[in-house]
Amino acid sequence: MNDESLKSLFSTIKILPSAFWIFLAVDALGYSSIHAFYPNMPKFFQEKFDFSNTESGTTSSLPYLIASLSVPIFGSLIYKIGE
């Protein structure tokens, strides 16, 4: 990238609304706090709730399953409503 394209990029970033930056911060903090828990989640379920290895693995995969099903649905709804 040359200096002119960097200046253009930074000038574009500066005009983003504050709501975008708040959303970005909340999203990053939420993702990092929950995602750090995922590797320990099966062991936690086994110790805290007496889940079997299979049950804890299935329960740990639920957030990914819900996200993979809901993101396309809500994305298309938001797209249609936004038009």
PyMOL Python script that loads the backbone (N, CA, C, O; Angstrom):
from pymol import cmd

cmd.read_pdbstr("""\
ATOM      1  N   MET A   1       0.843  -1.182   0.000  1.00  0.00           N
ATOM      2  CA  MET A   1       0.000   0.000   0.000  1.00  0.00           C
ATOM      3  C   MET A   1       0.884   1.240   0.000  1.00  0.00           C
ATOM      4  O   MET A   1       1.901   1.298   0.691  1.00  0.00           O
ATOM      5  N   ASN A   2       0.485   2.206  -0.770  1.00  0.00           N
ATOM      6  CA  ASN A   2       1.241   3.446  -0.779  1.00  0.00           C
ATOM      7  C   ASN A   2       0.644   4.420   0.241  1.00  0.00           C
ATOM      8  O   ASN A   2      -0.386   4.144   0.857  1.00  0.00           O
ATOM      9  N   ASP A   3       1.307   5.548   0.402  1.00  0.00           N
ATOM     10  CA  ASP A   3       0.878   6.522   1.415  1.00  0.00           C
ATOM     11  C   ASP A   3      -0.513   7.078   1.149  1.00  0.00           C
ATOM     12  O   ASP A   3      -1.274   7.322   2.085  1.00  0.00           O
ATOM     13  N   GLU A   4      -0.849   7.278  -0.113  1.00  0.00           N
ATOM     14  CA  GLU A   4      -2.155   7.852  -0.455  1.00  0.00           C
ATOM     15  C   GLU A   4      -3.288   6.890  -0.097  1.00  0.00           C
ATOM     16  O   GLU A   4      -4.327   7.315   0.407  1.00  0.00           O
ATOM     17  N   SER A   5      -3.089   5.600  -0.356  1.00  0.00           N
ATOM     18  CA  SER A   5      -4.153   4.642  -0.034  1.00  0.00           C
ATOM     19  C   SER A   5      -4.297   4.473   1.482  1.00  0.00           C
ATOM     20  O   SER A   5      -5.401   4.245   1.977  1.00  0.00           O
ATOM     21  N   LEU A   6      -3.187   4.584   2.221  1.00  0.00           N
ATOM     22  CA  LEU A   6      -3.268   4.528   3.680  1.00  0.00           C
ATOM     23  C   LEU A   6      -4.014   5.733   4.236  1.00  0.00           C
ATOM     24  O   LEU A   6      -4.820   5.595   5.155  1.00  0.00           O
ATOM     25  N   LYS A   7      -3.752   6.906   3.688  1.00  0.00           N
ATOM     26  CA  LYS A   7      -4.467   8.105   4.124  1.00  0.00           C
ATOM     27  C   LYS A   7      -5.959   7.971   3.843  1.00  0.00           C
ATOM     28  O   LYS A   7      -6.791   8.367   4.660  1.00  0.00           O
ATOM     29  N   SER A   8      -6.288   7.417   2.695  1.00  0.00           N
ATOM     30  CA  SER A   8      -7.697   7.217   2.340  1.00  0.00           C
ATOM     31  C   SER A   8      -8.352   6.222   3.294  1.00  0.00           C
ATOM     32  O   SER A   8      -9.493   6.413   3.717  1.00  0.00           O
ATOM     33  N   LEU A   9      -7.622   5.164   3.627  1.00  0.00           N
ATOM     34  CA  LEU A   9      -8.152   4.158   4.556  1.00  0.00           C
ATOM     35  C   LEU A   9      -8.407   4.768   5.929  1.00  0.00           C
ATOM     36  O   LEU A   9      -9.475   4.566   6.506  1.00  0.00           O
ATOM     37  N   PHE A  10      -7.447   5.506   6.452  1.00  0.00           N
ATOM     38  CA  PHE A  10      -7.609   6.104   7.774  1.00  0.00           C
ATOM     39  C   PHE A  10      -8.681   7.190   7.788  1.00  0.00           C
ATOM     40  O   PHE A  10      -9.375   7.357   8.792  1.00  0.00           O
ATOM     41  N   SER A  11      -8.825   7.926   6.695  1.00  0.00           N
ATOM     42  CA  SER A  11      -9.882   8.936   6.661  1.00  0.00           C
ATOM     43  C   SER A  11     -11.259   8.270   6.621  1.00  0.00           C
ATOM     44  O   SER A  11     -12.227   8.810   7.157  1.00  0.00           O
ATOM     45  N   THR A  12     -11.345   7.110   5.993  1.00  0.00           N
ATOM     46  CA  THR A  12     -12.601   6.358   5.989  1.00  0.00           C
ATOM     47  C   THR A  12     -12.903   5.818   7.380  1.00  0.00           C
ATOM     48  O   THR A  12     -14.053   5.851   7.818  1.00  0.00           O
ATOM     49  N   ILE A  13     -11.897   5.326   8.074  1.00  0.00           N
ATOM     50  CA  ILE A  13     -12.086   4.790   9.420  1.00  0.00           C
ATOM     51  C   ILE A  13     -12.537   5.891  10.377  1.00  0.00           C
ATOM     52  O   ILE A  13     -13.361   5.651  11.260  1.00  0.00           O
ATOM     53  N   LYS A  14     -12.000   7.094  10.201  1.00  0.00           N
ATOM     54  CA  LYS A  14     -12.349   8.195  11.097  1.00  0.00           C
ATOM     55  C   LYS A  14     -13.810   8.601  11.004  1.00  0.00           C
ATOM     56  O   LYS A  14     -14.365   9.105  11.980  1.00  0.00           O
ATOM     57  N   ILE A  15     -14.453   8.397   9.855  1.00  0.00           N
ATOM     58  CA  ILE A  15     -15.831   8.847   9.701  1.00  0.00           C
ATOM     59  C   ILE A  15     -16.856   7.794  10.137  1.00  0.00           C
ATOM     60  O   ILE A  15     -18.060   8.044  10.071  1.00  0.00           O
ATOM     61  N   LEU A  16     -16.397   6.629  10.576  1.00  0.00           N
ATOM     62  CA  LEU A  16     -17.345   5.622  11.059  1.00  0.00           C
ATOM     63  C   LEU A  16     -18.034   6.125  12.316  1.00  0.00           C
ATOM     64  O   LEU A  16     -17.397   6.762  13.155  1.00  0.00           O
ATOM     65  N   PRO A  17     -19.323   5.852  12.460  1.00  0.00           N
ATOM     66  CA  PRO A  17     -20.057   6.369  13.620  1.00  0.00           C
ATOM     67  C   PRO A  17     -19.617   5.708  14.921  1.00  0.00           C
ATOM     68  O   PRO A  17     -19.061   4.609  14.920  1.00  0.00           O
ATOM     69  N   SER A  18     -19.874   6.391  16.019  1.00  0.00           N
ATOM     70  CA  SER A  18     -19.461   5.866  17.322  1.00  0.00           C
ATOM     71  C   SER A  18     -20.210   4.580  17.667  1.00  0.00           C
ATOM     72  O   SER A  18     -19.681   3.746  18.401  1.00  0.00           O
ATOM     73  N   ALA A  19     -21.413   4.405  17.159  1.00  0.00           N
ATOM     74  CA  ALA A  19     -22.164   3.171  17.409  1.00  0.00           C
ATOM     75  C   ALA A  19     -21.420   1.966  16.848  1.00  0.00           C
ATOM     76  O   ALA A  19     -21.463   0.883  17.433  1.00  0.00           O
ATOM     77  N   PHE A  20     -20.741   2.145  15.722  1.00  0.00           N
ATOM     78  CA  PHE A  20     -19.945   1.058  15.157  1.00  0.00           C
ATOM     79  C   PHE A  20     -18.819   0.663  16.093  1.00  0.00           C
ATOM     80  O   PHE A  20     -18.578  -0.526  16.301  1.00  0.00           O
ATOM     81  N   TRP A  21     -18.126   1.638  16.662  1.00  0.00           N
ATOM     82  CA  TRP A  21     -16.999   1.346  17.539  1.00  0.00           C
ATOM     83  C   TRP A  21     -17.468   0.706  18.844  1.00  0.00           C
ATOM     84  O   TRP A  21     -16.785  -0.160  19.392  1.00  0.00           O
ATOM     85  N   ILE A  22     -18.626   1.129  19.342  1.00  0.00           N
ATOM     86  CA  ILE A  22     -19.184   0.513  20.547  1.00  0.00           C
ATOM     87  C   ILE A  22     -19.563  -0.934  20.243  1.00  0.00           C
ATOM     88  O   ILE A  22     -19.260  -1.833  21.029  1.00  0.00           O
ATOM     89  N   PHE A  23     -20.221  -1.164  19.113  1.00  0.00           N
ATOM     90  CA  PHE A  23     -20.582  -2.520  18.715  1.00  0.00           C
ATOM     91  C   PHE A  23     -19.346  -3.380  18.548  1.00  0.00           C
ATOM     92  O   PHE A  23     -19.332  -4.533  18.978  1.00  0.00           O
ATOM     93  N   LEU A  24     -18.321  -2.844  17.937  1.00  0.00           N
ATOM     94  CA  LEU A  24     -17.079  -3.587  17.739  1.00  0.00           C
ATOM     95  C   LEU A  24     -16.440  -3.961  19.070  1.00  0.00           C
ATOM     96  O   LEU A  24     -15.972  -5.088  19.228  1.00  0.00           O
ATOM     97  N   ALA A  25     -16.410  -3.051  20.019  1.00  0.00           N
ATOM     98  CA  ALA A  25     -15.820  -3.327  21.329  1.00  0.00           C
ATOM     99  C   ALA A  25     -16.630  -4.376  22.092  1.00  0.00           C
ATOM    100  O   ALA A  25     -16.059  -5.296  22.677  1.00  0.00           O
ATOM    101  N   VAL A  26     -17.948  -4.241  22.086  1.00  0.00           N
ATOM    102  CA  VAL A  26     -18.801  -5.206  22.790  1.00  0.00           C
ATOM    103  C   VAL A  26     -18.668  -6.585  22.157  1.00  0.00           C
ATOM    104  O   VAL A  26     -18.583  -7.590  22.863  1.00  0.00           O
ATOM    105  N   ASP A  27     -18.650  -6.634  20.846  1.00  0.00           N
ATOM    106  CA  ASP A  27     -18.520  -7.903  20.149  1.00  0.00           C
ATOM    107  C   ASP A  27     -17.172  -8.561  20.446  1.00  0.00           C
ATOM    108  O   ASP A  27     -17.119  -9.761  20.716  1.00  0.00           O
ATOM    109  N   ALA A  28     -16.101  -7.800  20.400  1.00  0.00           N
ATOM    110  CA  ALA A  28     -14.767  -8.351  20.659  1.00  0.00           C
ATOM    111  C   ALA A  28     -14.633  -8.828  22.100  1.00  0.00           C
ATOM    112  O   ALA A  28     -14.072  -9.895  22.352  1.00  0.00           O
ATOM    113  N   LEU A  29     -15.139  -8.051  23.038  1.00  0.00           N
ATOM    114  CA  LEU A  29     -15.056  -8.463  24.446  1.00  0.00           C
ATOM    115  C   LEU A  29     -15.922  -9.693  24.728  1.00  0.00           C
ATOM    116  O   LEU A  29     -15.500 -10.602  25.444  1.00  0.00           O
ATOM    117  N   GLY A  30     -17.105  -9.719  24.175  1.00  0.00           N
ATOM    118  CA  GLY A  30     -17.973 -10.875  24.373  1.00  0.00           C
ATOM    119  C   GLY A  30     -17.406 -12.126  23.751  1.00  0.00           C
ATOM    120  O   GLY A  30     -17.430 -13.194  24.362  1.00  0.00           O
ATOM    121  N   TYR A  31     -16.896 -12.007  22.544  1.00  0.00           N
ATOM    122  CA  TYR A  31     -16.312 -13.161  21.867  1.00  0.00           C
ATOM    123  C   TYR A  31     -15.099 -13.684  22.617  1.00  0.00           C
ATOM    124  O   TYR A  31     -14.951 -14.893  22.795  1.00  0.00           O
ATOM    125  N   SER A  32     -14.236 -12.788  23.054  1.00  0.00           N
ATOM    126  CA  SER A  32     -13.018 -13.239  23.733  1.00  0.00           C
ATOM    127  C   SER A  32     -13.308 -13.835  25.101  1.00  0.00           C
ATOM    128  O   SER A  32     -12.609 -14.755  25.526  1.00  0.00           O
ATOM    129  N   SER A  33     -14.316 -13.338  25.799  1.00  0.00           N
ATOM    130  CA  SER A  33     -14.609 -13.893  27.119  1.00  0.00           C
ATOM    131  C   SER A  33     -15.283 -15.253  27.026  1.00  0.00           C
ATOM    132  O   SER A  33     -15.032 -16.113  27.870  1.00  0.00           O
ATOM    133  N   ILE A  34     -16.119 -15.472  26.038  1.00  0.00           N
ATOM    134  CA  ILE A  34     -16.794 -16.758  25.899  1.00  0.00           C
ATOM    135  C   ILE A  34     -15.902 -17.764  25.197  1.00  0.00           C
ATOM    136  O   ILE A  34     -15.856 -18.931  25.585  1.00  0.00           O
ATOM    137  N   HIS A  35     -15.200 -17.327  24.175  1.00  0.00           N
ATOM    138  CA  HIS A  35     -14.368 -18.258  23.406  1.00  0.00           C
ATOM    139  C   HIS A  35     -13.229 -18.827  24.249  1.00  0.00           C
ATOM    140  O   HIS A  35     -12.792 -19.951  24.004  1.00  0.00           O
ATOM    141  N   ALA A  36     -12.753 -18.099  25.209  1.00  0.00           N
ATOM    142  CA  ALA A  36     -11.688 -18.608  26.083  1.00  0.00           C
ATOM    143  C   ALA A  36     -12.189 -19.745  26.972  1.00  0.00           C
ATOM    144  O   ALA A  36     -11.390 -20.546  27.458  1.00  0.00           O
ATOM    145  N   PHE A  37     -13.485 -19.822  27.188  1.00  0.00           N
ATOM    146  CA  PHE A  37     -14.067 -20.851  28.034  1.00  0.00           C
ATOM    147  C   PHE A  37     -14.300 -22.164  27.286  1.00  0.00           C
ATOM    148  O   PHE A  37     -14.389 -23.213  27.924  1.00  0.00           O
ATOM    149  N   TYR A  38     -14.400 -22.140  25.962  1.00  0.00           N
ATOM    150  CA  TYR A  38     -14.735 -23.331  25.190  1.00  0.00           C
ATOM    151  C   TYR A  38     -13.803 -24.524  25.403  1.00  0.00           C
ATOM    152  O   TYR A  38     -14.310 -25.637  25.546  1.00  0.00           O
ATOM    153  N   PRO A  39     -12.482 -24.372  25.435  1.00  0.00           N
ATOM    154  CA  PRO A  39     -11.639 -25.558  25.640  1.00  0.00           C
ATOM    155  C   PRO A  39     -11.879 -26.247  26.989  1.00  0.00           C
ATOM    156  O   PRO A  39     -11.673 -27.456  27.103  1.00  0.00           O
ATOM    157  N   ASN A  40     -12.302 -25.514  27.989  1.00  0.00           N
ATOM    158  CA  ASN A  40     -12.533 -26.087  29.313  1.00  0.00           C
ATOM    159  C   ASN A  40     -13.981 -26.494  29.545  1.00  0.00           C
ATOM    160  O   ASN A  40     -14.301 -27.069  30.586  1.00  0.00           O
ATOM    161  N   MET A  41     -14.852 -26.207  28.601  1.00  0.00           N
ATOM    162  CA  MET A  41     -16.276 -26.447  28.795  1.00  0.00           C
ATOM    163  C   MET A  41     -16.625 -27.923  29.019  1.00  0.00           C
ATOM    164  O   MET A  41     -17.386 -28.207  29.944  1.00  0.00           O
ATOM    165  N   PRO A  42     -16.117 -28.882  28.228  1.00  0.00           N
ATOM    166  CA  PRO A  42     -16.501 -30.277  28.476  1.00  0.00           C
ATOM    167  C   PRO A  42     -16.096 -30.771  29.872  1.00  0.00           C
ATOM    168  O   PRO A  42     -16.871 -31.450  30.545  1.00  0.00           O
ATOM    169  N   LYS A  43     -14.898 -30.430  30.290  1.00  0.00           N
ATOM    170  CA  LYS A  43     -14.459 -30.848  31.622  1.00  0.00           C
ATOM    171  C   LYS A  43     -15.325 -30.199  32.711  1.00  0.00           C
ATOM    172  O   LYS A  43     -15.655 -30.844  33.707  1.00  0.00           O
ATOM    173  N   PHE A  44     -15.686 -28.941  32.523  1.00  0.00           N
ATOM    174  CA  PHE A  44     -16.552 -28.251  33.472  1.00  0.00           C
ATOM    175  C   PHE A  44     -17.902 -28.954  33.587  1.00  0.00           C
ATOM    176  O   PHE A  44     -18.392 -29.179  34.693  1.00  0.00           O
ATOM    177  N   PHE A  45     -18.503 -29.300  32.449  1.00  0.00           N
ATOM    178  CA  PHE A  45     -19.790 -29.983  32.474  1.00  0.00           C
ATOM    179  C   PHE A  45     -19.689 -31.357  33.135  1.00  0.00           C
ATOM    180  O   PHE A  45     -20.607 -31.791  33.831  1.00  0.00           O
ATOM    181  N   GLN A  46     -18.570 -32.030  32.911  1.00  0.00           N
ATOM    182  CA  GLN A  46     -18.396 -33.350  33.520  1.00  0.00           C
ATOM    183  C   GLN A  46     -18.259 -33.250  35.034  1.00  0.00           C
ATOM    184  O   GLN A  46     -18.820 -34.064  35.767  1.00  0.00           O
ATOM    185  N   GLU A  47     -17.521 -32.262  35.499  1.00  0.00           N
ATOM    186  CA  GLU A  47     -17.301 -32.133  36.942  1.00  0.00           C
ATOM    187  C   GLU A  47     -18.497 -31.500  37.658  1.00  0.00           C
ATOM    188  O   GLU A  47     -18.876 -31.946  38.741  1.00  0.00           O
ATOM    189  N   LYS A  48     -19.083 -30.481  37.069  1.00  0.00           N
ATOM    190  CA  LYS A  48     -20.144 -29.726  37.737  1.00  0.00           C
ATOM    191  C   LYS A  48     -21.513 -30.421  37.665  1.00  0.00           C
ATOM    192  O   LYS A  48     -22.260 -30.436  38.643  1.00  0.00           O
ATOM    193  N   PHE A  49     -21.829 -30.990  36.509  1.00  0.00           N
ATOM    194  CA  PHE A  49     -23.159 -31.553  36.287  1.00  0.00           C
ATOM    195  C   PHE A  49     -23.153 -33.061  36.087  1.00  0.00           C
ATOM    196  O   PHE A  49     -24.195 -33.635  35.770  1.00  0.00           O
ATOM    197  N   ASP A  50     -22.017 -33.715  36.263  1.00  0.00           N
ATOM    198  CA  ASP A  50     -21.880 -35.162  36.091  1.00  0.00           C
ATOM    199  C   ASP A  50     -22.311 -35.632  34.704  1.00  0.00           C
ATOM    200  O   ASP A  50     -22.940 -36.682  34.570  1.00  0.00           O
ATOM    201  N   PHE A  51     -21.976 -34.858  33.676  1.00  0.00           N
ATOM    202  CA  PHE A  51     -22.262 -35.271  32.307  1.00  0.00           C
ATOM    203  C   PHE A  51     -21.247 -36.327  31.887  1.00  0.00           C
ATOM    204  O   PHE A  51     -20.121 -36.352  32.384  1.00  0.00           O
ATOM    205  N   SER A  52     -21.651 -37.193  30.975  1.00  0.00           N
ATOM    206  CA  SER A  52     -20.692 -38.126  30.391  1.00  0.00           C
ATOM    207  C   SER A  52     -19.838 -37.367  29.377  1.00  0.00           C
ATOM    208  O   SER A  52     -20.100 -36.203  29.075  1.00  0.00           O
ATOM    209  N   ASN A  53     -18.825 -38.034  28.863  1.00  0.00           N
ATOM    210  CA  ASN A  53     -17.949 -37.400  27.877  1.00  0.00           C
ATOM    211  C   ASN A  53     -18.745 -37.024  26.624  1.00  0.00           C
ATOM    212  O   ASN A  53     -18.545 -35.949  26.059  1.00  0.00           O
ATOM    213  N   THR A  54     -19.636 -37.899  26.196  1.00  0.00           N
ATOM    214  CA  THR A  54     -20.457 -37.629  25.009  1.00  0.00           C
ATOM    215  C   THR A  54     -21.435 -36.488  25.251  1.00  0.00           C
ATOM    216  O   THR A  54     -21.598 -35.618  24.395  1.00  0.00           O
ATOM    217  N   GLU A  55     -22.082 -36.484  26.405  1.00  0.00           N
ATOM    218  CA  GLU A  55     -23.038 -35.416  26.725  1.00  0.00           C
ATOM    219  C   GLU A  55     -22.361 -34.054  26.807  1.00  0.00           C
ATOM    220  O   GLU A  55     -22.890 -33.054  26.321  1.00  0.00           O
ATOM    221  N   SER A  56     -21.190 -34.029  27.425  1.00  0.00           N
ATOM    222  CA  SER A  56     -20.494 -32.743  27.541  1.00  0.00           C
ATOM    223  C   SER A  56     -20.007 -32.250  26.184  1.00  0.00           C
ATOM    224  O   SER A  56     -20.012 -31.047  25.922  1.00  0.00           O
ATOM    225  N   GLY A  57     -19.587 -33.172  25.321  1.00  0.00           N
ATOM    226  CA  GLY A  57     -19.170 -32.774  23.979  1.00  0.00           C
ATOM    227  C   GLY A  57     -20.325 -32.243  23.156  1.00  0.00           C
ATOM    228  O   GLY A  57     -20.187 -31.261  22.428  1.00  0.00           O
ATOM    229  N   THR A  58     -21.473 -32.906  23.280  1.00  0.00           N
ATOM    230  CA  THR A  58     -22.668 -32.454  22.563  1.00  0.00           C
ATOM    231  C   THR A  58     -23.118 -31.088  23.061  1.00  0.00           C
ATOM    232  O   THR A  58     -23.453 -30.210  22.265  1.00  0.00           O
ATOM    233  N   THR A  59     -23.126 -30.911  24.374  1.00  0.00           N
ATOM    234  CA  THR A  59     -23.525 -29.631  24.954  1.00  0.00           C
ATOM    235  C   THR A  59     -22.550 -28.521  24.560  1.00  0.00           C
ATOM    236  O   THR A  59     -22.965 -27.389  24.314  1.00  0.00           O
ATOM    237  N   SER A  60     -21.274 -28.840  24.501  1.00  0.00           N
ATOM    238  CA  SER A  60     -20.270 -27.839  24.124  1.00  0.00           C
ATOM    239  C   SER A  60     -20.411 -27.412  22.672  1.00  0.00           C
ATOM    240  O   SER A  60     -20.027 -26.298  22.317  1.00  0.00           O
ATOM    241  N   SER A  61     -20.954 -28.278  21.831  1.00  0.00           N
ATOM    242  CA  SER A  61     -21.083 -27.927  20.414  1.00  0.00           C
ATOM    243  C   SER A  61     -22.360 -27.152  20.108  1.00  0.00           C
ATOM    244  O   SER A  61     -22.524 -26.666  18.989  1.00  0.00           O
ATOM    245  N   LEU A  62     -23.265 -27.024  21.069  1.00  0.00           N
ATOM    246  CA  LEU A  62     -24.538 -26.333  20.829  1.00  0.00           C
ATOM    247  C   LEU A  62     -24.386 -24.870  20.394  1.00  0.00           C
ATOM    248  O   LEU A  62     -25.102 -24.454  19.484  1.00  0.00           O
ATOM    249  N   PRO A  63     -23.492 -24.064  20.994  1.00  0.00           N
ATOM    250  CA  PRO A  63     -23.370 -22.680  20.501  1.00  0.00           C
ATOM    251  C   PRO A  63     -22.981 -22.596  19.030  1.00  0.00           C
ATOM    252  O   PRO A  63     -23.469 -21.727  18.308  1.00  0.00           O
ATOM    253  N   TYR A  64     -22.102 -23.498  18.579  1.00  0.00           N
ATOM    254  CA  TYR A  64     -21.704 -23.496  17.173  1.00  0.00           C
ATOM    255  C   TYR A  64     -22.863 -23.935  16.284  1.00  0.00           C
ATOM    256  O   TYR A  64     -23.060 -23.382  15.202  1.00  0.00           O
ATOM    257  N   LEU A  65     -23.622 -24.920  16.731  1.00  0.00           N
ATOM    258  CA  LEU A  65     -24.769 -25.391  15.957  1.00  0.00           C
ATOM    259  C   LEU A  65     -25.832 -24.302  15.848  1.00  0.00           C
ATOM    260  O   LEU A  65     -26.357 -24.049  14.763  1.00  0.00           O
ATOM    261  N   ILE A  66     -26.145 -23.668  16.953  1.00  0.00           N
ATOM    262  CA  ILE A  66     -27.146 -22.597  16.946  1.00  0.00           C
ATOM    263  C   ILE A  66     -26.694 -21.444  16.050  1.00  0.00           C
ATOM    264  O   ILE A  66     -27.491 -20.895  15.290  1.00  0.00           O
ATOM    265  N   ALA A  67     -25.419 -21.080  16.141  1.00  0.00           N
ATOM    266  CA  ALA A  67     -24.909 -19.980  15.312  1.00  0.00           C
ATOM    267  C   ALA A  67     -24.942 -20.346  13.831  1.00  0.00           C
ATOM    268  O   ALA A  67     -25.291 -19.509  12.998  1.00  0.00           O
ATOM    269  N   SER A  68     -24.584 -21.583  13.492  1.00  0.00           N
ATOM    270  CA  SER A  68     -24.559 -21.971  12.080  1.00  0.00           C
ATOM    271  C   SER A  68     -25.959 -22.009  11.477  1.00  0.00           C
ATOM    272  O   SER A  68     -26.120 -21.819  10.272  1.00  0.00           O
ATOM    273  N   LEU A  69     -26.964 -22.251  12.300  1.00  0.00           N
ATOM    274  CA  LEU A  69     -28.339 -22.254  11.792  1.00  0.00           C
ATOM    275  C   LEU A  69     -28.973 -20.864  11.814  1.00  0.00           C
ATOM    276  O   LEU A  69     -29.734 -20.518  10.911  1.00  0.00           O
ATOM    277  N   SER A  70     -28.671 -20.076  12.825  1.00  0.00           N
ATOM    278  CA  SER A  70     -29.361 -18.796  12.976  1.00  0.00           C
ATOM    279  C   SER A  70     -28.747 -17.661  12.156  1.00  0.00           C
ATOM    280  O   SER A  70     -29.467 -16.757  11.731  1.00  0.00           O
ATOM    281  N   VAL A  71     -27.460 -17.686  11.931  1.00  0.00           N
ATOM    282  CA  VAL A  71     -26.827 -16.573  11.210  1.00  0.00           C
ATOM    283  C   VAL A  71     -27.375 -16.427   9.791  1.00  0.00           C
ATOM    284  O   VAL A  71     -27.713 -15.308   9.406  1.00  0.00           O
ATOM    285  N   PRO A  72     -27.483 -17.485   8.994  1.00  0.00           N
ATOM    286  CA  PRO A  72     -28.059 -17.281   7.651  1.00  0.00           C
ATOM    287  C   PRO A  72     -29.522 -16.826   7.686  1.00  0.00           C
ATOM    288  O   PRO A  72     -29.944 -16.008   6.869  1.00  0.00           O
ATOM    289  N   ILE A  73     -30.277 -17.356   8.626  1.00  0.00           N
ATOM    290  CA  ILE A  73     -31.691 -16.987   8.712  1.00  0.00           C
ATOM    291  C   ILE A  73     -31.835 -15.519   9.094  1.00  0.00           C
ATOM    292  O   ILE A  73     -32.522 -14.762   8.409  1.00  0.00           O
ATOM    293  N   PHE A  74     -31.193 -15.117  10.179  1.00  0.00           N
ATOM    294  CA  PHE A  74     -31.308 -13.730  10.617  1.00  0.00           C
ATOM    295  C   PHE A  74     -30.609 -12.772   9.662  1.00  0.00           C
ATOM    296  O   PHE A  74     -31.039 -11.628   9.511  1.00  0.00           O
ATOM    297  N   GLY A  75     -29.543 -13.221   9.020  1.00  0.00           N
ATOM    298  CA  GLY A  75     -28.861 -12.380   8.038  1.00  0.00           C
ATOM    299  C   GLY A  75     -29.761 -12.055   6.862  1.00  0.00           C
ATOM    300  O   GLY A  75     -29.821 -10.908   6.417  1.00  0.00           O
ATOM    301  N   SER A  76     -30.463 -13.066   6.354  1.00  0.00           N
ATOM    302  CA  SER A  76     -31.366 -12.807   5.224  1.00  0.00           C
ATOM    303  C   SER A  76     -32.564 -11.971   5.652  1.00  0.00           C
ATOM    304  O   SER A  76     -33.040 -11.134   4.884  1.00  0.00           O
ATOM    305  N   LEU A  77     -33.062 -12.190   6.880  1.00  0.00           N
ATOM    306  CA  LEU A  77     -34.168 -11.360   7.374  1.00  0.00           C
ATOM    307  C   LEU A  77     -33.749  -9.901   7.505  1.00  0.00           C
ATOM    308  O   LEU A  77     -34.477  -8.998   7.094  1.00  0.00           O
ATOM    309  N   ILE A  78     -32.595  -9.682   8.067  1.00  0.00           N
ATOM    310  CA  ILE A  78     -32.104  -8.303   8.229  1.00  0.00           C
ATOM    311  C   ILE A  78     -31.869  -7.660   6.869  1.00  0.00           C
ATOM    312  O   ILE A  78     -32.133  -6.473   6.679  1.00  0.00           O
ATOM    313  N   TYR A  79     -31.369  -8.454   5.925  1.00  0.00           N
ATOM    314  CA  TYR A  79     -31.141  -7.935   4.593  1.00  0.00           C
ATOM    315  C   TYR A  79     -32.453  -7.508   3.943  1.00  0.00           C
ATOM    316  O   TYR A  79     -32.536  -6.440   3.336  1.00  0.00           O
ATOM    317  N   LYS A  80     -33.484  -8.356   4.076  1.00  0.00           N
ATOM    318  CA  LYS A  80     -34.781  -8.025   3.459  1.00  0.00           C
ATOM    319  C   LYS A  80     -35.460  -6.864   4.168  1.00  0.00           C
ATOM    320  O   LYS A  80     -36.059  -6.012   3.511  1.00  0.00           O
ATOM    321  N   ILE A  81     -35.382  -6.811   5.483  1.00  0.00           N
ATOM    322  CA  ILE A  81     -35.992  -5.710   6.223  1.00  0.00           C
ATOM    323  C   ILE A  81     -35.262  -4.407   5.949  1.00  0.00           C
ATOM    324  O   ILE A  81     -35.878  -3.345   5.860  1.00  0.00           O
ATOM    325  N   GLY A  82     -33.936  -4.496   5.813  1.00  0.00           N
ATOM    326  CA  GLY A  82     -33.135  -3.308   5.571  1.00  0.00           C
ATOM    327  C   GLY A  82     -33.401  -2.687   4.211  1.00  0.00           C
ATOM    328  O   GLY A  82     -33.193  -1.487   4.033  1.00  0.00           O
ATOM    329  N   GLU A  83     -33.853  -3.472   3.259  1.00  0.00           N
ATOM    330  CA  GLU A  83     -34.162  -2.925   1.931  1.00  0.00           C
ATOM    331  C   GLU A  83     -35.452  -2.168   2.006  1.00  0.00           C
ATOM    332  O   GLU A  83     -35.907  -1.621   1.002  1.00  0.00           O
TER     333      GLU A  83
END
""", "prot")
cmd.dss("prot")
cmd.show_as("cartoon", "prot")
cmd.util.cbc("prot")
cmd.orient("prot")
